[in-house]
């Protein structure tokens, strides 16, 4: 094999190695981003479930017993979720008879921090929902 042929072979191997390195790097980056997105979506779903759970619990109490709850960390769930419940009194007017109906607006807010898996923390996100309970 001549020196010229060896040089071309070495150049082809180096170029092929560089192409493979770029492709593998792109694949690893995509996998890392997909993992981060999966974790974030899972935490969003957990926060939504915590909001709906508390809303259902508060609505089941009925008008007279619905009260606000201060911010508290949810201890049964892995992660850092803080849930707050606020209750606001309201009045609705029924058009036909013209009477007032007392009501309470219940707002549940769950705040949590996403993480990129490196332990450095992440963005703070919030899930919330509102329901209304009427006096009978």
C-alpha positions as semicolon CSV with decimal commas, in nm:
position;residue;x (nm);y (nm);z (nm)
1;X;0,000;0,000;0,000
2;X;0,144;0,336;-0,093
3;X;0,181;0,629;0,141
4;X;-0,081;0,820;-0,056
5;X;-0,338;0,540;-0,020
6;X;-0,268;0,519;0,355
7;X;-0,325;0,892;0,392
8;X;-0,665;0,868;0,217
9;X;-0,760;0,573;0,436
10;X;-0,665;0,765;0,749
11;X;-0,862;1,070;0,625
12;X;-1,171;0,855;0,553
13;X;-1,154;0,697;0,899
14;X;-1,117;1,036;1,070
15;X;-1,405;1,184;0,869
16;X;-1,628;0,882;0,935
17;X;-1,548;0,903;1,308
18;X;-1,639;1,273;1,316
19;X;-1,972;1,206;1,143
20;X;-2,055;0,925;1,386
21;X;-1,962;1,149;1,683
22;X;-2,196;1,425;1,561
23;X;-2,483;1,178;1,509
24;X;-2,436;1,012;1,849
25;X;-2,412;1,354;2,018
26;X;-2,740;1,461;1,856
27;X;-2,914;1,143;1,965
28;X;-2,791;1,177;2,325
29;X;-2,905;1,541;2,337
30;X;-3,250;1,443;2,209
31;X;-3,279;1,166;2,469
32;X;-3,185;1,406;2,748
33;X;-3,444;1,662;2,634
34;X;-3,710;1,390;2,606
35;X;-3,636;1,274;2,960
36;X;-3,666;1,629;3,096
37;X;-3,995;1,684;2,913
38;X;-4,133;1,353;3,043
39;X;-4,049;1,448;3,402
40;X;-4,208;1,793;3,361
41;X;-4,528;1,652;3,209
42;X;-4,551;1,394;3,488
43;X;-4,519;1,666;3,752
44;X;-4,781;1,878;3,571
45;X;-5,022;1,584;3,583
46;X;-4,950;1,522;3,951
47;X;-5,018;1,889;4,029
48;X;-5,347;1,877;3,834
49;X;-5,454;1,567;4,026
50;X;-5,372;1,735;4,357
51;X;-5,581;2,039;4,256
52;X;-5,882;1,829;4,156
53;X;-5,853;1,611;4,467
54;X;-5,871;1,914;4,697
55;X;-6,152;2,077;4,495
56;X;-6,362;1,761;4,521
57;X;-6,290;1,738;4,894
58;X;-6,392;2,100;4,956
59;X;-6,708;2,081;4,741
60;X;-6,818;1,766;4,921
61;X;-6,821;1,956;5,251
62;X;-7,108;2,173;5,133
63;X;-7,165;2,547;5,154
64;X;-7,163;2,586;5,532
65;X;-6,840;2,396;5,599
66;X;-6,619;2,520;5,313
67;X;-6,319;2,704;5,452
68;X;-5,986;2,823;5,320
69;X;-5,663;2,638;5,390
70;X;-5,322;2,800;5,410
71;X;-5,028;2,684;5,202
72;X;-4,911;2,338;5,297
73;X;-4,664;2,096;5,148
74;X;-4,828;1,778;5,022
75;X;-4,645;1,508;5,218
76;X;-4,780;1,202;5,040
77;X;-4,633;1,289;4,702
78;X;-4,268;1,272;4,600
79;X;-4,155;1,616;4,492
80;X;-4,206;1,965;4,625
81;X;-4,576;2,048;4,589
82;X;-4,737;2,329;4,789
83;X;-5,118;2,348;4,789
84;X;-5,325;2,652;4,888
85;X;-5,705;2,677;4,907
86;X;-5,883;3,012;4,910
87;X;-6,255;3,068;4,958
88;X;-6,433;3,387;4,849
89;X;-6,795;3,470;4,932
90;X;-7,011;3,574;4,640
91;X;-7,374;3,639;4,551
92;X;-7,556;3,552;4,231
93;X;-7,884;3,708;4,123
94;X;-8,140;3,474;3,968
95;X;-8,302;3,681;3,690
96;X;-8,658;3,544;3,684
97;X;-8,759;3,571;4,051
98;X;-8,496;3,838;4,122
99;X;-8,360;3,668;4,432
100;X;-8,003;3,648;4,552
101;X;-7,827;3,317;4,605
102;X;-7,524;3,308;4,831
103;X;-7,225;3,120;4,696
104;X;-6,857;3,059;4,764
105;X;-6,579;3,040;4,507
106;X;-6,316;2,780;4,593
107;X;-5,975;2,824;4,429
108;X;-5,707;2,561;4,473
109;X;-5,352;2,639;4,365
110;X;-5,064;2,392;4,357
111;X;-4,713;2,530;4,309
112;X;-4,415;2,311;4,234
113;X;-4,063;2,328;4,096
114;X;-3,956;2,137;3,789
115;X;-3,611;1,988;3,782
116;X;-3,381;1,904;3,496
117;X;-3,251;1,596;3,678
118;X;-2,918;1,758;3,766
119;X;-3,031;1,860;4,115
120;X;-2,990;2,228;4,031
121;X;-3,363;2,305;4,052
122;X;-3,575;2,444;3,775
123;X;-3,869;2,665;3,695
124;X;-4,159;2,722;3,932
125;X;-4,491;2,613;3,783
126;X;-4,850;2,648;3,900
127;X;-5,170;2,449;3,848
128;X;-5,502;2,590;3,964
129;X;-5,877;2,549;3,931
130;X;-6,189;2,716;4,066
131;X;-6,528;2,575;4,164
132;X;-6,841;2,737;4,304
133;X;-7,062;2,603;4,585
134;X;-7,416;2,739;4,634
135;X;-7,617;2,776;4,952
136;X;-7,927;2,562;4,949
